[in-house]
Amino acid sequence: MTSLKLSTPHCGEYTQPTGLFIDNEFVKGVDGKEFEVINPSTEKVICSVHEATEKDVDVAVCISDEVLLCMTCSPPDMWYTGRCRKESIRRCMEGRDWR
């Protein structure tokens, strides 16, 4: 995943990922498209970030639905565990060629 080093007057330098935040991580868009972010005061390009499409929204919604299903069908101590998340994502992505 690509990222960008930025600095602010109050916080100093930090690294900002340029992907889409889906399933608690930054990922590239399904179609791999990016768009430029432009500084309105200088009209210069700041960076390029990944563009979300309808397919990306479908992936995010499907994952959230599966996680919710996992939470309602599992005891609370299993919620948000790697096994539950992995199983939810596997069921969601099964049969789809999105990524």
Secondary structure, 3 states (H helix, E strand, C coil): CCEEEEEECCCEEEEEECCEEECCEEECCCCCCEEEEECCCCCCEEEEEECCCHHHHHHHHHHHHHHHHHHHHCCHHHCCCHHHHHHHHHHHHCCCCCC
